[in-house]
Amino acid sequence: MGTAAAPAPLWRRPAVLLGGAALLMLSWVGNLLLVGFFLTVAGLFFMGAAQGFRQARTVADTPTSTIRGAAQGRVELNVRIPVNKPLTAPLSGEECGFWHLTVEKVVNNKHKAQRKKIADAWSGGKWQEVTDTTGTCLLAMPEAQVTSRQSDTRTIIGSGLDGLGRHFSPEVRPALHAMAEKIITEHRFPVDADIHVMGLFESLASNRTPFDEDWTDRVLRQGAAAPAMARTLAAMTQEATADEREQLKEDWRARMRVLEGIPEGAPLGGTTVVHTMRQDFRQNRVFPLLISDLEENAVIKSLRLGAAAALASGVVVTAMAVGALAYLRPGLFDALMGAFR
């Protein structure tokens, strides 16, 4: 009976060798895959953060320069005056969409002649309806800085206004007639002409009146943060002018309802506020930038919060990847750290 052969050493068994090699490979690969997974997730978080910040910046920089969306505040727009029937300018007799008369007198101030405005008259009143094809709003003509307008000037010596007195209010007519010399200037806008204007626009769909946001409201809204004297003065001013302010607001609401065709007593629409501009040098145009619209601000805030959360998550996951690499492969970690020193 023969003697059984001695078993081969473990290191000579193919299955054991292959299994050990596989475990060794899995150990290295598994560690590297784990670290790589952490780094991949961190990279995705960083990309998401960059995308979120970029989108927030894009939303903030996108001009919302339409009257329909943003036409209350001091802005600059290219508009037209809608004209159903052309007007006849009183001084020149030219057809126009809007005219404005000013009466000035010459005042000698320290041997220098200066003009002093005495009275104004407008076709249709102080507020003029304008459009930029996206919507319609009101423009305060007296304070507006307007280009693309035509002018005529006439100097009248002696009493009288050459038949122009009917355009001025009865309160100022006697004084204008009595002036020995006056200068009458007519500004008019051509029919169907683009008007580049910077001024105060008020939306036709506004549930906020121009009187809702004066200095007294701002001071009282600050509460204890405002000086006590300022709060007292604001409260006294509001109390003294409460009836007048309410009447102005009601007049405003009534005018808005007429312009919008809304029945009496019905609520007005919402509005947004524009009070800054940005310059687009590539197109050589100036756009109003919507910075106080609640919806846009909410979008920007949401994007920035999401981007900040993604950035913080990316930092945390990167720290986890570095910690895993230092724990699993300290030699490789030291080598990598040495390469960056």
Buried (B, 14 or more C-beta within 10 A) or exposed (E): EEEEEEEEEEEEEEEEEEEEEEEEEEEEEEBBEBBEEBBEBBEBBBEBBBBBBEBBEEBBEEBBBBBBBBBBBBBBBBBBBEBEEEBEBBBBEBBBBBBBBBBBBEEEEEEEEEEEEBBBBBBEEEBBBBBBEEBBBBBBBEEBEBEEBBEBEEEBEEEBBEEBBEBBEEEBBEBBBEBEEBBBBBBBBBBEEEBBBBBBBBBBBBEBBBBEEBEBEEBBEEEEEBEEEBBEBBEEBBEEBEEEBEEBBEEBBEBBBEBBEBEEEEEBEEBBBBBEBBEEEEEEBBBBBBBBBEEBBEBBEBBBEBBEBBBEBBBBBBEBBBEBBBEBBEEBBEEEEEEEE
